[in-house]
Amino acid sequence: MTAAPHLFQPLELRGITARNRVVISPMCQYSAHEGHMDDWHLTHLGRFAIGGAGIVFTEATAVQKRGRITHGCPGLWTDSQIPGHARVAQFALRNGAIPAIQLGHAGRKGGMQRPWFGNGPLNDADLERGDMPWTPVGPSELPVAERWPVPHALTVEEIGKLINDYEAAARRALAAGYKIAEIHGAHGYLVHSFLSPLSNKRTDAYGGSLEGRMRLALEIAARVRAVWPEDLPLFFRTSAVDGVPEGWTLDDTVVLAAELKRIGVDVMDCSSSGIAGAATAGGGQKRQPGFQVGYAERVKKDVGMTTMAVGLITHPQQAEAILAEGRADLIAIGREALVDPNWALHAARDLGHDTLFETWPEQSGWWLAGRQKTSDFYQPKT
């Protein structure tokens, strides 16, 4: 019997098994109401579970109200937000996918515009819509960019409260039924802003040396690991490089990954950039297919850690080659899944793994298999 393509080989992570290596990356929808998810999120995420992905991530979820990126971002800072998450997690499980959540805090990028309104700091038009500003927080009183609000520098006492809130959010995520938790330490949000020397100018225990700048990330990871069950995996998303002179480097990421692994983090999710400006902006890198794969490869080889590659991975053959060459263990698909929510099912077809629609949901697979017997409508791509 021919071995399955690497992309469709199951992966064991502690006590769970993902049916394949396709991961739907967290993608902000900016459509929550006071941090509560609704039918939009269930439909948006549910289609990826039906579409065959092995792991489906809910978007960045704030552990504090002021930790939202926008007014439309979901949260888990109160128990009333659990039911919306539970619907998503339960639907994913019923349809063969592992439900996962990304826990984060926007930090000095908190309270910005929804992208379709400008993707920058709030302005008068946003205020008229009812999106009122709040004071963002960060390691130091340094704004994201010119004309952005100056953040409040967190005190040591406030950092302690923040870590407690990560723990509380992790407990709520577990109650909702998520099987994987990921700490968001990338893209210029709070944890990343503590890691980067460009944004962290503190002189106390949470700044200065690499050890000091890593302290918050490690303390959060340790606290979440302590309450996240031993048989469930913990991920960490990193901006592996700032891509800016004097910023966070890949060597720094390797050191961080080794410490996270020691604490009990299972997977390093390797993205990049975002320390200045919105989203993943400001990296000075040429964005081309698989441009971040080398970061996952370096961590995997130097730390001996399971890694996830993300960023302009769009074709099944490309994803398969990354895994076959041992450069990463998981492939995260984002925008391409918005184009094709059935990306995983189509990839199985294109790689010759499922030519008879056997891995499709039974509600649709039998229809398509029947049509194939009388039609050449769907032929695998070569």
C-alpha positions in Angstrom: 0.0 0.0 0.0 1.4 3.4 -1.0 2.2 5.6 2.0 0.1 8.7 2.5 1.6 12.0 1.5 3.4 13.7 4.4 0.6 16.3 4.4 -2.0 13.7 5.2 -0.1 11.6 7.8 -1.6 12.0 11.2 0.4 13.8 13.9 0.3 12.9 17.6 0.7 15.8 20.0 0.7 14.7 23.6 -2.7 12.9 24.0 -4.4 14.1 20.8 -4.0 13.1 17.1 -4.5 15.5 14.3 -5.9 13.7 11.2 -3.4 15.5 8.9 -0.8 18.3 9.0 -3.1 21.1 7.6 -3.7 23.8 10.2 -6.1 26.8 9.7 -4.2 29.7 11.0 -5.9 32.3 13.3 -7.5 34.9 11.2 -9.1 38.0 12.8 -12.7 38.6 11.7 -13.3 41.8 13.7 -16.9 40.8 14.1 -17.4 40.0 17.8 -19.6 42.0 20.1 -18.1 43.0 23.4 -15.8 40.1 23.0 -18.6 37.6 22.4 -18.5 35.4 19.3 -21.7 34.6 17.3 -23.0 32.8 14.3 -20.4 34.4 12.0 -17.6 32.8 13.9 -19.3 29.4 14.0 -19.9 29.5 10.2 -16.5 30.9 9.4 -14.6 28.3 11.4 -17.0 25.5 10.9 -16.4 25.4 7.2 -12.7 24.7 7.7 -13.5 21.7 9.8 -15.9 20.4 7.2 -13.2 21.3 4.6 -10.9 18.7 6.0 -8.3 20.6 8.0 -6.6 18.7 10.9 -6.5 21.7 13.3 -8.7 24.8 13.2 -7.6 27.9 15.1 -9.9 30.5 16.5 -8.6 34.0 15.9 -6.6 35.9 18.5 -8.7 36.0 21.6 -8.0 38.7 24.2 -7.3 37.8 27.8 -8.3 41.3 29.0 -10.9 43.7 27.6 -8.2 46.2 26.8 -6.2 43.4 25.1 -8.4 43.5 22.1 -6.9 44.6 18.8 -10.2 46.3 17.8 -13.7 46.6 19.2 -14.7 43.6 17.1 -12.2 41.1 18.5 -13.3 38.2 20.7 -12.2 37.6 24.3 -12.2 35.1 27.1 -11.9 37.6 30.0 -15.4 36.7 31.4 -17.4 33.5 31.7 -20.2 34.8 29.5 -17.9 34.5 26.5 -17.4 30.7 26.9 -20.6 29.5 25.2 -19.7 31.2 21.9 -16.4 29.5 21.9 -17.9 26.1 23.0 -20.1 26.1 19.9 -17.1 26.4 17.6 -15.0 23.9 19.5 -17.8 21.3 19.6 -18.6 21.7 15.9 -15.0 21.2 15.0 -14.6 18.1 17.1 -17.8 16.6 15.6 -16.4 17.1 12.2 -13.0 15.6 12.8 -10.9 18.7 13.4 -9.0 19.6 16.5 -10.3 22.9 17.9 -7.5 25.3 18.9 -7.4 28.8 20.3 -4.9 31.6 20.2 -4.7 33.6 23.5 -3.3 37.0 23.2 -3.2 40.7 24.2 -2.9 43.5 21.7 -0.7 45.6 23.9 0.2 48.9 22.3 -1.8 47.9 19.2 -4.9 47.7 21.2 -8.0 49.8 20.3 -7.2 50.3 16.6 -9.5 50.5 13.6 -11.1 47.5 12.0 -9.1 47.0 8.7 -12.0 48.1 6.4 -12.1 51.4 8.3 -8.4 52.1 7.8 -6.4 49.6 10.0 -4.8 52.5 11.9 -5.4 54.4 15.1 -9.0 55.4 15.8 -10.2 58.7 14.4 -13.3 60.8 14.6 -15.2 58.7 12.2 -14.6 55.6 14.4 -15.8 57.6 17.4 -19.0 58.5 15.6 -19.6 54.7 15.0 -19.3 54.1 18.7 -15.7 52.7 18.7 -14.4 54.6 21.7 -10.6 54.6 22.4 -8.9 53.2 25.4 -5.3 53.6 26.6 -3.1 50.8 25.2 -0.4 49.3 27.3 3.1 48.1 26.6 6.5 47.5 28.1 7.5 51.2 27.6 5.9 54.5 26.7 6.7 54.0 23.0 3.9 54.2 20.4 3.7 51.7 17.5 4.4 54.4 15.0 4.1 58.2 14.6 0.6 59.5 15.4 -0.3 56.4 17.3 -1.3 56.7 20.9 1.4 56.5 23.6 0.9 53.3 25.6 0.9 53.1 29.4 4.0 51.2 30.5 2.8 48.3 32.6 3.9 48.2 36.2 5.2 45.0 37.8 1.9 44.7 39.7 0.0 45.0 36.4 2.2 42.4 34.8 1.3 40.0 37.6 -2.4 40.7 37.0 -1.9 40.1 33.3 -0.3 36.7 33.9 -3.2 35.8 36.2 -5.6 36.7 33.3 -3.8 34.5 30.9 -4.3 31.6 33.3 -8.0 32.5 33.7 -8.5 32.7 30.0 -6.8 29.3 29.5 -9.1 27.8 32.1 -12.1 29.2 30.2 -10.7 27.9 26.9 -10.5 24.5 28.4 -14.1 24.7 29.7 -15.1 25.7 26.1 -13.6 22.5 24.8 -10.5 23.6 23.0 -7.8 20.9 22.8 -4.9 23.2 21.8 -3.9 26.6 23.2 -1.5 28.9 21.6 0.1 32.0 23.2 0.4 34.8 20.7 3.9 36.2 20.9 4.2 37.7 17.5 3.2 40.6 15.2 4.0 43.5 17.6 1.3 42.6 20.1 2.0 42.7 23.8 4.3 39.6 24.3 6.3 40.4 21.2 6.7 44.0 22.3 8.3 42.8 25.5 10.7 40.5 23.5 11.9 43.1 21.0 14.6 45.6 22.1 13.0 48.1 19.7 9.9 48.4 21.9 11.1 47.3 25.3 13.3 49.9 27.0 12.6 48.8 30.5 15.4 48.6 33.1 13.7 46.3 35.6 13.5 42.5 35.5 11.2 42.6 32.4 13.7 44.4 30.2 17.3 45.0 29.3 19.0 41.7 28.6 17.6 39.0 26.4 16.8 37.1 29.6 14.8 40.0 30.9 12.9 40.6 27.7 12.0 37.0 27.5 10.7 36.9 31.1 7.1 37.8 30.4 6.7 35.3 27.6 8.2 32.5 29.7 6.1 33.4 32.8 2.9 33.4 30.7 3.9 30.1 29.1 4.7 28.5 32.4 1.4 29.6 34.0 -0.7 28.5 31.0 1.2 25.1 30.9 0.5 24.6 34.6 -3.3 24.7 34.1 -3.4 23.3 30.6 -3.9 19.5 30.9 -0.8 17.3 30.6 -2.3 15.4 27.7 -3.1 18.6 25.6 -0.5 20.5 23.6 0.6 24.1 23.9 1.8 26.2 21.0 3.6 29.5 20.9 3.4 31.9 17.9 6.6 34.0 17.4 7.7 36.7 15.1 11.0 34.9 14.4 12.6 38.1 13.3 11.7 41.8 13.5 13.4 42.2 10.1 14.6 45.6 11.4 18.2 46.5 12.4 18.8 46.1 16.1 15.6 44.2 16.5 14.6 40.7 17.5 16.6 38.1 15.6 16.4 34.4 14.6 19.2 33.6 17.0 17.0 35.1 19.8 14.1 33.0 18.6 16.2 29.8 18.9 17.1 30.8 22.5 13.4 31.5 23.3 12.2 28.3 21.7 14.7 26.2 23.8 13.4 27.8 27.0 9.7 27.4 25.9 10.4 23.7 25.2 11.9 23.3 28.6 8.7 24.8 30.2 6.5 22.4 28.2 5.6 24.3 25.0 5.1 21.7 22.3 5.0 23.6 19.0 6.7 26.8 17.8 4.5 28.6 15.2 7.0 30.6 13.2 5.8 33.9 11.7 7.7 37.2 11.5 7.7 41.0 11.7 4.9 43.4 12.9 6.8 45.2 15.6 5.9 48.5 13.9 2.7 49.3 12.0 -0.3 47.0 11.6 -0.5 43.2 11.4 2.8 41.8 10.0 4.0 45.1 8.5 7.4 46.6 8.9 9.6 43.6 8.4 11.6 44.8 5.4 11.4 41.3 3.9 10.4 40.2 0.4 7.1 38.5 0.7 7.3 35.5 -1.6 6.0 31.9 -1.5 7.2 30.2 1.7 9.3 33.2 2.8 9.0 32.2 6.5 9.7 28.5 6.2 13.3 28.9 7.0 12.5 30.1 10.5 10.5 27.0 11.3 13.3 24.9 9.8 16.0 26.6 12.0 14.0 26.1 15.2 13.2 22.5 14.3 16.8 21.6 13.7 18.5 23.6 16.4 16.0 23.0 19.2 14.6 19.6 18.2 11.1 21.1 18.5 8.0 20.5 16.5 7.4 23.5 14.3 4.6 25.0 12.2 5.4 26.9 8.9 3.1 29.7 7.9 3.1 32.5 5.3 2.3 32.3 1.5 2.0 28.5 1.5 -0.7 28.2 -1.1 -0.3 25.0 -3.1 -0.5 21.3 -2.0 2.7 20.4 -3.7 4.5 23.3 -2.0 3.2 22.2 1.4 4.1 18.6 0.8 7.7 19.5 -0.2 8.2 21.5 3.0 7.1 18.5 5.1 9.0 15.9 3.0 12.2 17.9 3.3 11.9 17.9 7.0 11.7 21.7 7.2 8.5 21.8 9.4 5.9 19.4 10.9 2.7 21.4 10.4 1.5 23.7 7.6 -0.6 26.7 8.5 -3.0 27.9 5.8 -4.6 31.4 6.2 -5.8 33.5 3.3 -5.7 30.7 0.9 -8.3 29.0 3.1 -10.5 32.0 2.7 -10.3 31.5 -1.1 -11.0 27.8 -0.7 -12.4 26.6 2.6 -12.0 23.0 1.3 -8.3 23.5 0.7 -7.4 20.3 2.7 -9.9 18.2 0.8 -8.8 19.5 -2.5 -5.1 19.0 -1.5 -5.8 15.3 -0.7 -7.3 15.0 -4.2 -4.5 16.8 -5.9 -1.8 14.7 -4.1 -3.5 11.4 -5.0 -4.4 10.7 -1.4 -8.2 10.7 -1.9 -9.5 10.3 -5.5 -12.9 8.9 -4.5 -14.1 11.6 -2.1 -13.8 9.2 0.8 -12.4 11.8 3.2 -15.2 14.3 2.4 -18.1 14.7 4.8 -20.5 11.9 4.2 -23.3 14.4 3.5 -21.5 15.5 0.3 -18.9 12.8 -0.5 -21.4 10.2 -1.7 -22.9 12.8 -4.1 -19.5 13.7 -5.6 -18.4 10.1 -5.8 -21.5 9.2 -7.7 -21.0 12.1 -10.1 -17.4 11.1 -10.7 -18.6 7.7 -12.0 -20.4 9.4 -14.9 -18.3 12.5 -15.4 -14.8 13.8 -15.8 -15.8 17.0 -14.1 -13.1 16.8 -11.4 -9.7 15.7 -12.3 -6.7 15.9 -10.0 -4.3 18.7 -10.8 -0.9 17.7 -12.1 
